[in-house]
Every structure is written in structure tokens, then in C-alpha cells.
Amino acid sequence: MPMPTEGTPAEPGETGARGREVPAAAQRGTGRRGTGLPTETERDSPAGTKQDGPARAEGSGSVETERDGPVETERSGAAEIERDVTARAQRNGPVETERDVTMGTERGGAVGTEPRRAVEARTEVAPRADMRADWTIPPTTPGWRGALSRAMGPGRTRAELLAELLGGGIAVGLLAVLLVPWLWPAGSGASAGWVRVIVLVVLAVDLVGGVLTNATTAAKRWYHRDPRPAARVRFVALHLVHLALFGLLVLDRDWGWALGNAVVLLVGTVLIECSPVPARRVVAMAAFLVAVLVNLVWLPIPLVLVWVPVFFQLKLLVCHLVPEVPVG
């Protein structure tokens, strides 16, 4: 009987190399070299495929589904919600949108994850029916009436005219009550200089009327119809004559007062016209406050005449140079 060679499994019932019989069970559990490892046939058998192949395929499929599927679904759902909210906002105006805020998520898994709702409100205000912009300038007639209309702003309403007459009349009357005792002191018997009286009367009417007129919608529409500042700067420059006459004839040649107010006025004018349109109102108010304080601190005049620089700077810096949308 031939002896089995090394590495070759013996047939059941045969003896090994030393004459001992090798059991069949031991032969089945022995690999190619008797090491106990599975043979190639056993590795590639259907049992191995059933254990490794489907399990591996099933595990990879579930991982890919968990990794890609829900994320894409969540992204598409968020996009649909955003498009729906935008469409409703365009159709119905104010819309309240909600967004989910996830808290308590740690790296490696969600721990204590709880959704929290945060409401963001977007409000769109509809334009008021009684505050519509009207830039239409009515035609003016030739002659002095047309020139006066253009100086004050064409298209003044009756309400504006009535407010100017009543408010201006009361203000001028109160100034007269203030000035008369100062111009003609009781028991002095001396009359004030008529030149001074005339200058103060003209200033009172011009400054009070100028504050009210330049605040009207008609004046705003007329003087701010052109974004270029040339016409408005010329209007301001003409009022330097007021400062010169007041310093010369009322303050007895106080040129320092006239020059100081002229510098404050011109600097404020440049700052206002060079500022962005939305900021010009604030810049004008700041320039007006500075002008008033400069007069109180460094350019003092008799208390009875303090209204002159206040009304003067208010008329030009705030009422004239501040642009406003005319409503009608």
C-alpha cells in the first residue's frame, strides 16, 4: 500500500506516516498543509458566501442610506419651505417665518437633542394714503406775483398759508412786546434810533416768516427739485447781508459777531450739502445746536436780542437746507 506524502491528506481508514490510522474527522478539519486552516474550496463555498457577501452588502447599503438619504430629504424639505414662505410673503404681505434651532448635539452623536422654535417676523408697511409724494410743481404767472410765488415755493395750500399767517403774526407780536421796552425805556424820554428800529422790524418779519415758509411742502419741493446745491448755497450766501447789517447798525459795529456767525453758517452749509441725503437732517440739527451754543458762549449779545441768531440759523440750516419728500 503506498504511503501518504507530507501535506497530502490520507484517505479514511489509511495510516499516517508512522503507521497510525488517521481519523476521517481529523482529515476533514485539516487544511492543505495540515494547519487547520480552511481550504480554498471551503473558503469559496456557498456557506462562506452566505456569511460574508450578503452581510457585507446589507451593512454597506444601510450605512449609505443612513448617510445620504435623510440629509438630502431634509435639505429639499427646507428649500421647499423657504420657497413657500417667500411666495406667501409676496402674495399676502407680512409673514412670520419659523426656523428650527437644534441644541445639545455633540460630536459623535445627538445627545439631548431638542428642537426649539424661533420666530422671525418680517413686516412690510403699506404706504399711507395721506402721505403720498407729490413732486409736481404748479405753473406760475409772470410778473411780481409769479416771482413772489417762486420765492416762497409755488403751490402752497390754504392750510399752509393759514398756519404761516397765524403763527407768524403771534410770533412777531411777542417779539414786539419784548423789544419795545428795550428800545424805549420807561421814563428815559429818549427815542431809539429809527435805523435800529427799522432793522429789527425787518429782521423779525423776515426771520419768522422765513422759518415758517421754508418749512412748507411747497418750499421743500421747489428748492430741492434739483439735487445740485448751487441754488441753495446762493440763497444762504444772500443772508450774509443780514449778519453785516445787524452787527453794524444794531450791535454798534460788532464785526466779530457778524464774522463768527458767518463762519458757523457756511461751515454748517457745506457739511449738510456734502452729507448723504438720509443723514442731512441729523447733520443740520447738530450744526444748529453748535451755532446756538457758540453764540451763547463766545458771541454774547444783549439777552433781548438772542432770538436773532437762533431764528437766523434755524431758518437756513434746518428749514431751508434739509431735504424732505413733499407730501400732498
NUDOLO-858578 format. One line per field, with one value per residue: residue number from 1; x, y, z of N, C-alpha, C in turn; residue in one letter. Coordinates in steps of 0.02 Angstrom, whole numbers, plus 32768, in hexadecimal, padded with zeros to 4 digits. Layout:
# residues N
seq [NUM ...] $
npx [X ...] $
npy [Y ...] $
npz [Z ...] $
capx [X ...] $
capy [Y ...] $
capz [Z ...] $
cpx [X ...] $
cpy [Y ...] $
cpz [Z ...] $
type [a ...] $
***
This chain:
# residues 328
seq [1 2 3 4 5 6 7 8 9 10 11 12 13 14 15 16 17 18 19 20 21 22 23 24 25 26 27 28 29 30 31 32 33 34 35 36 37 38 39 40 41 42 43 44 45 46 47 48 49 50 51 52 53 54 55 56 57 58 59 60 61 62 63 64 65 66 67 68 69 70 71 72 73 74 75 76 77 78 79 80 81 82 83 84 85 86 87 88 89 90 91 92 93 94 95 96 97 98 99 100 101 102 103 104 105 106 107 108 109 110 111 112 113 114 115 116 117 118 119 120 121 122 123 124 125 126 127 128 129 130 131 132 133 134 135 136 137 138 139 140 141 142 143 144 145 146 147 148 149 150 151 152 153 154 155 156 157 158 159 160 161 162 163 164 165 166 167 168 169 170 171 172 173 174 175 176 177 178 179 180 181 182 183 184 185 186 187 188 189 190 191 192 193 194 195 196 197 198 199 200 201 202 203 204 205 206 207 208 209 210 211 212 213 214 215 216 217 218 219 220 221 222 223 224 225 226 227 228 229 230 231 232 233 234 235 236 237 238 239 240 241 242 243 244 245 246 247 248 249 250 251 252 253 254 255 256 257 258 259 260 261 262 263 264 265 266 267 268 269 270 271 272 273 274 275 276 277 278 279 280 281 282 283 284 285 286 287 288 289 290 291 292 293 294 295 296 297 298 299 300 301 302 303 304 305 306 307 308 309 310 311 312 313 314 315 316 317 318 319 320 321 322 323 324 325 326 327 328] $
npx [802B 8020 8076 8038 806A 80C2 8059 7FF1 7F4E 7F19 7EB8 7E1A 7E28 7EA7 7F55 7FC6 8063 80B3 8077 8004 7F52 7EF6 7E73 7DD3 7D8C 7DF0 7E39 7DE0 7DE0 7E5C 7ECD 7F1B 7FA0 7F97 7F7F 7F09 7EC4 7E41 7E1F 7E34 7DC2 7D67 7D6B 7D33 7CB7 7C00 7BCE 7C2A 7C19 7B97 7BA5 7BFF 7BEF 7B5F 7B4C 7BAE 7B87 7B08 7B25 7B74 7B18 7AB6 7AFF 7B1F 7A9E 7A75 7AD2 7AC5 7A3E 79D6 7A10 7A0E 7985 795D 799C 795D 78DB 78E7 7907 7891 7837 786D 7859 77CE 77AD 77E4 7794 7716 772F 773E 76BE 7664 7699 76D0 7724 773F 77CC 7814 789D 78FF 795E 79DD 7A15 7A8E 7AD9 7B5C 7C03 7C11 7B95 7AE6 7ABB 7A45 79F2 7989 790B 78F8 788C 789E 785F 7859 7828 77F3 77C9 776C 7748 76BD 76AC 766F 75D0 75BC 7639 7682 7705 771E 775C 7739 7741 76E3 76B2 76EE 76BB 76EA 7747 7747 76FC 770F 7799 779E 7759 77B0 781C 77EF 77C5 776B 76BF 768A 761E 7579 7570 75F7 7615 75BD 75EE 766D 764B 7603 765B 76D1 76A4 7687 7706 7753 770E 772A 77B4 77B4 777E 77EA 7853 782F 7834 78BE 78EF 78B3 78C6 786C 7845 78BA 78B6 78FF 790B 791E 7997 795A 7988 79BB 7943 78FC 794F 7942 78B9 78AD 7900 78BB 7840 7871 78BF 7865 77FD 784B 7876 77FB 77CB 7830 7820 77B2 7758 7752 77C2 782A 781C 7838 78BB 7909 78FF 7964 79F3 7A71 7AD7 7AE2 7A7F 7A46 7AB4 7AD2 7A60 7A75 7AED 7AC3 7A89 7AEF 7AF8 7A99 7AD8 7B43 7B02 7ABD 7B28 7B68 7B09 7AB3 7AFC 7B60 7BD6 7C10 7C75 7CB2 7C4D 7BFA 7C54 7C74 7BF6 7BE0 7C46 7C22 7BA6 7BC7 7C1F 7BC9 7B6D 7BBB 7BDA 7B5A 7B2D 7B8D 7B78 7B30 7A8A 7A27 7A5F 7A60 7A02 7A21 7AA5 7A8E 7A43 7AA4 7B04 7AB7 7AA4 7B29 7B43 7AEB 7B1F 7BA0 7B85 7B50 7BBD 7C37 7C15 7BC8 7B34 7ABF 7A3C 79B9 79C3 79E7 7999 79B1 7A2D 7A05 7989 79B9 7A1E 79CE 796F 79BE 7A1B 79CE 7943 794D 79B9 79A8 7975 78D4 7854 77D2 772C 7684] $
npy [7FC4 806F 80F4 8189 8228 82B8 833C 8310 82DF 824C 81BF 818F 8119 80F6 80EA 8157 81AF 816D 80F8 80FB 8100 817B 81DC 81F7 826D 82C1 82CC 8317 8393 83C5 842D 845B 8447 8408 8460 8489 84F1 8535 84EB 851C 84FA 84F4 8578 85BE 858A 857A 858E 85E5 8653 8674 869C 8708 875B 8789 87C5 8827 8875 889C 88E7 8954 898F 89BD 8A1C 8A7A 8AA3 8ADC 8B41 8B95 8B9C 8BD7 8C57 8C96 8C98 8CEC 8D64 8D84 8D90 8E02 8E62 8E65 8E95 8F16 8F4F 8F4D 8FA5 901C 902F 9040 90B6 9112 9112 912F 9190 91BF 9139 90B5 905C 8FBE 8F6E 8EDF 8EBC 8E58 8E11 8DD6 8D75 8D06 8CDF 8C4B 8C19 8C35 8C82 8C9A 8CE5 8D67 8DB8 8E67 8EEF 8F84 9020 908A 9125 9179 9214 9270 9311 9360 93EA 9486 94CE 9556 958E 9599 95AF 9645 9691 96EE 978B 981A 9888 9932 99DE 9A68 9AFF 9B62 9B19 9A95 9A8E 9AA0 9A2E 99CA 99E5 99C1 9943 98EB 98B9 98B5 987C 98A5 9888 988A 9911 9950 9922 995E 99E8 99F6 99BD 9A06 9A89 9A88 9A6C 9ADC 9B41 9B1F 9B35 9BBE 9BE8 9BC4 9C15 9C9D 9CD8 9CD6 9D25 9D9F 9DD6 9DE7 9E88 9EBF 9F18 9F26 9F01 9E6A 9E46 9E58 9E10 9D9C 9D68 9D4E 9CEE 9C84 9C69 9C3E 9BCE 9B7E 9B62 9B24 9AB6 9A6B 9A54 9A12 999B 9956 9953 990E 9893 985A 97E6 980E 9864 9809 97B1 9807 9841 97D1 978A 9779 9717 974F 97C0 9849 98B3 98B5 98D3 9953 9996 998F 99D9 9A5A 9A84 9AAC 9B33 9B5B 9B3D 9B97 9C16 9C11 9C04 9C7B 9CE9 9CD0 9C93 9CED 9CEF 9C6F 9C0B 9B94 9B40 9B35 9AF9 9A80 9A3C 9A32 99D9 9966 994C 9935 98C7 9867 985F 9827 97AA 976F 9769 9715 969D 95F6 95DF 95A1 95C1 9649 9694 9679 96A8 972E 9755 9740 97A0 9813 9812 9822 98A2 98F2 98DF 9910 9997 99B5 999D 99D5 9A43 9AB0 9B13 9B9A 9B5C 9B70 9B69 9AEA 9A93 9AB0 9A73 99EE 99D8 99F9 9997 9925 9936 992A 98BB 984D 9858 987E 9837 97AF 971F 96E3 966E 96A5 96A2 9687] $
npz [8000 7FD4 8028 8076 8040 8086 80B8 806B 807C 80CE 8099 80DB 815C 8138 8166 81BC 81A5 8204 8214 8258 8261 8210 8247 81F7 8216 8245 81D0 8182 81C4 81A9 8152 80B7 80D7 814D 81B3 81EE 81B4 814A 80AD 7FFF 7FBB 8023 8050 7FE5 7FDF 7FD5 8055 8092 803F 805E 80E0 80DC 8067 8051 80D0 80D5 8069 8092 8105 80D1 807C 80D6 811D 80BA 809B 8113 811A 80A7 807B 80DC 80EE 8070 805D 80C7 80A4 802A 8059 80AD 804D 8002 8064 8078 7FF9 7FF6 8060 802F 7FBE 7FFA 8042 7FDB 7FA7 8012 8066 8108 8155 81C4 81E8 8213 8260 8283 830F 8342 83D5 844B 8409 83F6 83BD 8365 837C 83A0 8432 84A9 8453 8427 83D2 83BA 83A6 834D 832B 82A4 8272 81E4 81B0 8141 811D 80E1 806F 80AB 8085 8090 8089 8010 7F9B 7F41 7EBE 7E62 7E1A 7E1E 7D97 7D88 7D89 7D1C 7D48 7DE2 7E3C 7E17 7E2D 7EB9 7EDF 7EB3 7F05 7F83 7F6D 7EFA 7EFA 7F7D 7FFB 803C 80C3 80EB 80D1 812A 81A5 81A3 81A6 8220 8281 8267 827F 830A 833F 8315 8357 83DE 83DF 83CD 8448 8497 8466 8468 84EE 84FD 8495 84AD 853B 85D7 8612 85E4 857C 850B 8461 8403 8384 82E0 8277 82B2 82E4 826D 8231 828E 8287 8201 8205 8262 821F 81AA 81D9 822B 81CE 816E 81AF 81BB 8136 80ED 8122 80E8 807D 7FF8 7FEA 8005 7F9A 7F30 7F46 7F52 7EDF 7E86 7E8F 7E95 7EF3 7EDA 7ECE 7F4D 7F9D 7F6F 7F9D 8027 8030 800F 8085 80D5 80D5 8132 81AA 81A7 81A6 8222 827D 8264 826F 82DB 8343 8352 82FC 830E 82D2 82EA 831D 82AB 824F 828F 8294 820C 81E3 822C 81F0 8166 816E 81A6 813C 80D3 810C 8117 8090 805B 8098 809C 805B 80B4 812F 813F 8187 820D 8212 81F8 8269 82CB 82A4 82B8 8344 836E 833A 8387 8408 83F8 83E7 8466 84BA 8485 8437 8477 8487 84AD 8516 84EA 8463 843D 83F3 836D 8331 8348 8302 8285 8263 826E 8208 8191 819D 81C9 819E 8116 80D4 80EE 809D 806D 8047 7FE5 8018 7FE6] $
capx [8000 804B 8074 8026 80A0 80B7 802D 7FBA 7F23 7F10 7E74 7E00 7E3C 7EED 7F83 7FF1 80A9 80D2 8053 7FC6 7F18 7EDE 7E29 7DB4 7D7B 7E2E 7E4B 7DB4 7DF3 7EA2 7ED3 7F48 7FE0 7F8A 7F82 7EC7 7EA5 7E12 7E3A 7E19 7D7D 7D3D 7D65 7D08 7C79 7BC3 7BC5 7C51 7BF8 7B59 7BB6 7C24 7BD6 7B21 7B52 7BD4 7B5D 7AD1 7B40 7B87 7ADB 7A95 7B28 7B15 7A5A 7A72 7AFC 7AB1 79F6 79B3 7A2C 79F2 793D 7957 79AE 7928 78A1 78F4 7902 784A 7819 7883 7836 7788 77A9 77F0 7758 76E0 7740 7731 7676 763B 76B8 76F6 7723 776A 77F1 782F 78D8 790E 79A0 79EC 7A43 7AA3 7AF7 7BA3 7C25 7C0D 7B50 7AB9 7AAE 7A16 79DE 7945 7900 78DD 7870 78AC 7833 7873 77F1 7805 778F 776E 7717 769E 76AE 7632 75AE 75C0 767F 76A0 7733 7704 7791 771E 7746 76B0 76CC 76E9 76A9 7720 7741 775D 76D9 7733 77DA 7792 7747 77EC 7848 77D3 77B4 7729 7692 7679 75D8 7559 7582 763A 7612 759C 761D 76A0 7631 75F3 7698 76FF 7688 768F 774D 7769 76F0 7750 77F4 77A8 7779 782D 7882 781A 7852 7906 78FC 789B 78C0 783B 785F 78F9 78A7 7928 78F2 7950 79A5 7929 79AA 79BB 78FE 78EA 7974 7925 7877 78B7 791B 7886 7811 7894 78D4 782A 77DE 7878 7872 77BC 77C4 785E 780B 7777 7763 775E 7808 7856 7818 7856 7902 792E 78EF 79A4 7A22 7AAD 7ACE 7AF4 7A49 7A3D 7AEE 7AC9 7A2D 7A96 7B1F 7AA1 7A78 7B28 7AE9 7A75 7B09 7B6A 7AD7 7AAF 7B64 7B7C 7AD8 7A93 7B2F 7B93 7C12 7C2E 7C87 7CC3 7C0F 7BE4 7C82 7C6D 7BB9 7BE9 7C6F 7BF9 7B72 7BE4 7C38 7B8E 7B51 7BE5 7BD2 7B18 7B29 7BBC 7B63 7AFD 7A47 7A05 7A7F 7A64 79D9 7A47 7ADE 7A74 7A32 7AE3 7B20 7A8E 7AB4 7B6B 7B3D 7ACB 7B4D 7BD7 7B6D 7B47 7BFC 7C6C 7BFC 7B8F 7B13 7A8A 7A0C 797D 79D1 7A00 7970 79C9 7A56 79E1 795C 79E1 7A3B 7997 7952 79E8 7A39 799C 7907 795B 79E9 7995 7946 789B 7829 7794 76EF 764A] $
capy [8000 80AC 811E 81CF 8259 82F0 8370 82F3 82BE 8205 81A9 8173 80D3 80EC 80FB 8190 81A3 8143 80BA 8102 810F 81C1 81DD 821F 82B1 82E9 82DD 834C 83D3 83D5 8451 843F 8435 83ED 8498 8499 8529 851E 84E4 854B 84E7 8506 85C1 85D5 8563 85A3 85A2 8622 868B 8686 86BE 8746 8786 87AF 87EE 8863 889F 88BB 891B 898F 89B0 89E3 8A56 8AAC 8ABE 8B08 8B7B 8BC1 8BA4 8C09 8C9A 8CB4 8CA6 8D26 8DA0 8D94 8DA9 8E47 8E8D 8E6D 8EC2 8F5A 8F68 8F59 8FE2 9055 903A 905D 90FB 913C 9117 9147 91C5 91A8 90F1 909F 9020 8F99 8F47 8EAF 8EC1 8E19 8E1D 8D9C 8D43 8CFE 8CBC 8C03 8C03 8C67 8C77 8CCB 8D11 8D7F 8DF1 8EA4 8F1B 8FCC 9041 90C7 9147 91AA 923F 929F 9345 937C 9434 94A8 94F0 959F 95A3 9587 95E1 966C 96BE 9718 97D2 983E 98C0 9974 9A15 9A99 9B3B 9B60 9AE3 9A56 9A90 9A94 99E8 99A1 99F0 999D 98FE 98E7 9883 98B3 986E 98D5 9877 98A4 995A 9964 9917 9992 9A29 99F6 99B2 9A3F 9AC5 9A81 9A71 9B22 9B66 9B12 9B58 9C06 9BF0 9BBD 9C48 9CE2 9CF4 9CDE 9D5C 9DDD 9DCB 9E12 9EC2 9ED9 9F50 9F24 9ED2 9E40 9E58 9E3A 9DDE 9D5E 9D4F 9D33 9CB0 9C50 9C56 9C17 9B8D 9B57 9B49 9AF8 9A78 9A44 9A3C 99E2 995A 9935 9948 98DA 9852 9841 97B4 9831 987A 97CF 9798 9837 984A 9791 9767 976C 96FD 9778 97EF 988E 98E2 98B9 98F6 999B 99B0 9998 9A0E 9A9B 9A96 9ACA 9B7B 9B63 9B3F 9BD5 9C4E 9C0B 9C14 9CC1 9D1A 9CC0 9C84 9D22 9CD9 9C33 9BE1 9B51 9B19 9B27 9ACA 9A3F 9A1C 9A22 999D 992D 993F 9918 9884 983C 9855 97F7 9768 9755 9758 96DE 9661 95CD 95FB 958B 95DC 9693 96B1 9675 96D6 9772 9762 9747 97E2 9846 9812 983F 98E9 9912 98DE 993F 99DB 99BE 9999 9A01 9A7E 9AC8 9B52 9BA6 9B26 9B7F 9B5E 9AA6 9A72 9ABD 9A3C 99AE 99D5 99FC 9955 98F6 9941 9914 9879 9818 985D 9885 9808 976A 9708 96BB 9658 96CA 967A 96AD] $
capz [8000 7FD2 8064 8065 8044 80B5 809D 8046 80AD 80C3 8090 8119 8169 8129 819C 81AE 8195 8236 8218 827F 8237 8216 8246 81C0 822E 8246 818C 8169 81E3 819A 8113 8085 80F6 818F 81E4 820A 8191 8118 806A 7FCF 7FAC 805C 8052 7FAF 7FDF 7FDD 809B 809E 801D 8083 811E 80D3 8032 8060 810C 80C4 803D 80B9 8131 80AB 8064 810B 812D 8086 80A1 814D 8111 8070 806F 8104 80E5 8033 8069 80F3 807E 7FFA 807F 80C2 8012 7FF2 8096 806C 7FBE 8008 8089 8003 7F94 8023 8053 7FA1 7F9C 804A 808E 8141 8160 81FA 81D6 824B 8252 82B7 832D 8364 840B 8470 83DD 8400 8388 836E 8386 83BC 8479 84C3 841C 842D 83A5 83D7 8372 8351 82FC 8287 8251 81B1 81A8 8109 812B 80A5 806F 80C0 804E 8099 8087 7FCF 7F81 7F09 7EA6 7E2C 7E29 7DF7 7D6F 7DA7 7D5B 7D15 7D71 7E27 7E60 7E09 7E50 7F00 7EE7 7EAC 7F3E 7FBC 7F5A 7EDA 7F0E 7FC4 8009 8069 8108 80F7 80D4 8168 81DD 81A0 81BB 8267 82A9 8260 82A1 8352 834F 830D 838F 841C 83D9 83DA 8491 84B3 844F 8475 852B 84F6 8467 84CC 8584 85F8 8635 85C9 8550 84CF 842F 83E5 833F 82B3 824D 82D8 82E7 822C 8227 82B8 826C 81C5 8219 8282 81ED 817C 81F9 823E 8190 814C 81D1 81AB 80EE 80D6 813D 80C4 8048 7FB9 7FE8 8000 7F56 7F02 7F50 7F4F 7EA0 7E66 7EC1 7E99 7F2B 7EC9 7EDD 7F96 7FB9 7F60 7FCB 8068 802C 8010 80CA 80F8 80DB 8171 81E1 81A4 81BC 8269 82A3 825A 8283 831B 8375 8352 82D8 832B 8299 8302 8320 8267 8230 82B0 827D 81C5 81DF 8243 81BD 812A 817E 81AB 80F9 80AF 812A 8106 8049 804B 80BC 807A 8063 80F1 816C 813E 81BC 824B 820D 81FE 82AF 82F0 8293 82D8 838C 8376 832D 83C0 8441 83E9 83F6 84AD 84DE 846C 8414 849E 8476 84DD 851B 84C4 841B 8432 83C1 8329 8316 834C 82C9 8247 8255 8265 81C5 815B 81A5 81D3 8174 80CE 80B7 80F9 8069 8082 8011 7FEA 8019 7FD2] $
cpx [802C 8040 8060 8060 808D 808C 7FF4 7F8E 7F19 7EC7 7E5B 7E13 7E83 7F18 7FAE 8037 80C9 80A8 8013 7F8E 7F00 7E93 7E0F 7DA3 7DB7 7E43 7E1F 7DC6 7E38 7EA6 7F04 7F89 7FD5 7F8B 7F40 7EA5 7E76 7E34 7E1A 7DD1 7D4F 7D35 7D34 7CC6 7C3D 7BB8 7BEB 7C33 7BBB 7B6B 7BD3 7C02 7B97 7B28 7B77 7BAB 7B26 7AEB 7B53 7B4B 7AB9 7ABC 7B1E 7AD0 7A56 7A9B 7AE0 7A66 79D5 79CE 7A0F 79A9 7934 7967 7977 78E9 78AA 78EE 78B9 7827 782D 7861 77ED 7780 77B4 77B3 771F 76EF 7731 76E6 7652 765B 76DE 76ED 7753 778A 780D 786C 78E7 7955 79AC 7A22 7A55 7AC2 7B42 7BC2 7C24 7BC6 7B28 7AAA 7A7F 79FF 7995 793C 78E1 78C6 7882 7885 7853 783B 780D 77C7 779A 7735 76FD 76A1 766B 7613 75B4 7608 76A1 76CB 7716 7739 7779 771F 7712 76CF 76C1 76DA 76E4 7714 7756 7739 76FB 7776 77D2 7780 7783 781C 7830 77C3 776F 7700 7684 762E 75BB 756A 75C7 7639 75F2 75CA 7655 7687 7624 7632 76C8 76E6 7692 76D9 7767 774C 7716 7795 77EC 77A2 77BD 7859 786F 7837 789E 7917 78E9 7892 7890 785E 789F 78EE 78CF 790C 792B 795B 7976 7949 79AC 7976 78EB 790E 7956 78E1 787F 78D1 78E5 7857 7833 78A5 7898 7808 7809 7878 7834 77B6 77F1 784D 77CF 778A 7773 77A7 7838 7857 783C 78A2 792A 791B 792E 79D5 7A62 7AA3 7AD6 7ABE 7A41 7A78 7AEA 7A95 7A4B 7AC7 7AFE 7A91 7AB4 7B20 7AC4 7AA5 7B30 7B41 7ACA 7AED 7B77 7B4B 7AB8 7AC6 7B69 7BD7 7C36 7C3C 7C9A 7C85 7BF9 7C12 7C7B 7C2F 7BBD 7C11 7C46 7BC5 7B90 7C00 7BFE 7B6F 7B79 7BDC 7B8F 7B16 7B58 7BA9 7B34 7AB7 7A24 7A21 7A7B 7A3A 7A00 7A82 7AC7 7A62 7A71 7B03 7AF9 7A9E 7AF8 7B68 7B1F 7AFB 7B89 7BC2 7B66 7B8A 7C2E 7C54 7BBF 7B76 7ADE 7A55 79CE 7985 79E9 79D8 798B 79F6 7A32 79B3 7982 79FD 7A05 7979 797C 7A01 7A05 7963 7916 7985 79D6 7964 790F 7872 77E6 7757 76B5 760B] $
cpy [803D 80D7 8166 81FD 8291 8325 8355 82CE 8276 81F5 818C 812A 80C7 80FF 8135 817C 8172 8104 80BE 8116 8156 81C1 8209 8264 82DD 82FC 8315 8390 83E9 83F7 8430 8426 841A 8421 84A7 84D3 850E 851B 8518 853B 84FB 8551 85DB 85B0 8591 85B7 85E1 865D 86A2 86AD 8703 8775 87AC 87DB 882F 8892 88C1 88F3 8959 89B3 89D8 8A20 8A8D 8ACB 8AEE 8B48 8BAC 8BCF 8BDA 8C4F 8CBC 8CC4 8CE4 8D67 8DB4 8DAD 8DF1 8E77 8E99 8E9C 8F0A 8F78 8F77 8F98 901F 9064 9058 90A5 912A 9145 913D 917D 91A7 915D 90E2 905E 9000 8F73 8F1B 8EB9 8E82 8E26 8DDA 8D66 8D41 8CD9 8C72 8BEC 8C3A 8C55 8CAD 8CFC 8D25 8DBA 8E2C 8ED2 8F63 8FEE 9082 90E8 917A 91D3 926F 92D1 9361 93C8 9451 94CF 953C 95B8 958B 95C0 9603 969F 96EB 9761 97F7 9876 9902 99A8 9A44 9AD6 9B30 9B29 9AA0 9A54 9A83 9A4B 99BA 99AB 99C9 9954 98FA 98AD 987F 98A7 98A4 98C7 9891 98F0 9973 995A 994A 99D5 9A2B 99EF 99EC 9A7D 9AC1 9A8A 9AB8 9B4D 9B5C 9B33 9BA3 9C14 9BEC 9BF9 9C8F 9CFD 9CFE 9D1A 9D9F 9DD2 9DFD 9E4A 9EDE 9F16 9F52 9EF0 9EAA 9E57 9E33 9E07 9D9B 9D3F 9D2E 9CF1 9C77 9C3A 9C2A 9BD1 9B61 9B39 9B15 9AB5 9A4D 9A28 9A09 999E 9934 9925 990F 9896 9835 980E 97D6 9848 9840 97B4 97C6 983A 9809 9769 9754 9752 9726 97B1 9838 98C0 98EA 98DE 9941 99BA 99BC 99D3 9A53 9AB2 9AAE 9B15 9B88 9B69 9B80 9C11 9C4B 9C1D 9C5D 9CF2 9D0D 9CB4 9CB5 9D07 9CA0 9C02 9B9B 9B24 9B05 9AF3 9A84 9A1A 9A0A 99E1 9960 991A 991D 98D2 9853 982D 9822 97B1 9748 973F 9720 969D 9638 95E7 95E2 95A9 9628 96B2 96B1 96A4 971E 9783 9769 978B 981A 984A 9832 988B 990E 9916 990C 9987 99E7 99C1 99CE 9A40 9A9B 9B0C 9B5F 9B70 9B31 9B72 9B17 9A81 9A7B 9A85 99F8 99A6 99D4 99B8 9920 98FA 9920 98CC 9842 981D 985F 984C 97BF 9753 96DD 96A8 967E 969C 96A5 9682] $
cpz [8000 800F 804F 806E 8074 8094 8078 8077 809B 80BC 80D2 8120 815A 8165 8189 81A0 81C6 8242 8240 8251 8245 8213 820E 81D6 8230 8201 8171 8187 81D3 8157 80E6 80A3 813C 81C5 8203 81E9 815C 80D4 803D 7FBF 7FE4 8061 8020 7FAC 7FE6 8025 80AA 807D 8042 80C2 8110 80A2 8044 809C 80FC 8098 8064 80E5 810B 8091 8099 811E 80FA 808B 80DB 8142 80DE 806D 8098 80FA 80A8 803C 8093 80CE 804D 801E 8096 8088 7FFF 8023 8089 802F 7FCD 8030 805E 7FD8 7FBC 8036 8019 7F95 7FD3 8073 80C8 814C 8198 81E6 8214 8234 828E 82CE 8355 8397 842B 8446 83EA 83C5 8397 837A 83A5 8404 8491 848E 8424 83FE 83CA 83A0 837F 831A 82E5 825F 8220 81A2 816F 8114 80E9 80A7 8083 8086 8053 8098 8048 7FB6 7F43 7EF5 7E6D 7E41 7DFE 7DCF 7D94 7D72 7D54 7D41 7DB8 7E4F 7E55 7E2C 7E9A 7F0D 7EE2 7EE7 7F7B 7FAD 7F3B 7EF5 7F58 7FCC 8038 80B2 8119 80FD 8114 81A4 81DD 81BB 8206 8292 82A4 8283 82EC 8365 8349 8345 83D0 8419 83E4 8425 84B1 84A3 8463 84B6 8526 84C9 8486 8517 85A3 861D 8619 859E 8511 849F 8412 839D 830F 8284 8271 82DA 82A5 821F 8250 829F 822E 81D6 8238 824F 81C0 819C 820D 8200 816C 816C 81BC 8161 80D6 80F2 8118 8090 8006 7FB4 7FE2 7FB9 7F25 7F09 7F4C 7F11 7E7A 7E9A 7EC7 7ECC 7F19 7EDD 7F28 7FB6 7FAA 7F8F 8010 8066 802D 8057 80F2 8100 811D 81AB 81E1 81BC 8207 8292 829E 827A 82C7 8352 8375 8339 82FA 82F2 82AE 8305 82D9 8245 824E 8299 8233 81BC 81F4 820E 8180 8135 8183 8167 80D1 80CB 8117 80BD 8035 806D 8090 808A 80A3 8131 8170 8175 81FE 824A 8215 8246 82DA 82E3 82B4 8323 8399 836C 8368 83FB 8435 83F9 8441 84D2 84C6 8449 8439 8485 84AB 84DB 84F1 847A 840C 83FC 837A 830F 8317 8310 8287 8234 824A 821F 818E 8162 81A7 81A1 8129 80B2 80C1 80C3 8088 8045 8018 7FE7 8007 7FD1] $
type [m p m p t e g t p a e p g e t g a r g r e v p a a a q r g t g r r g t g l p t e t e r d s p a g t k q d g p a r a e g s g s v e t e r d g p v e t e r s g a a e i e r d v t a r a q r n g p v e t e r d v t m g t e r g g a v g t e p r r a v e a r t e v a p r a d m r a d w t i p p t t p g w r g a l s r a m g p g r t r a e l l a e l l g g g i a v g l l a v l l v p w l w p a g s g a s a g w v r v i v l v v l a v d l v g g v l t n a t t a a k r w y h r d p r p a a r v r f v a l h l v h l a l f g l l v l d r d w g w a l g n a v v l l v g t v l i e c s p v p a r r v v a m a a f l v a v l v n l v w l p i p l v l v w v p v f f q l k l l v c h l v p e v p v g] $
***
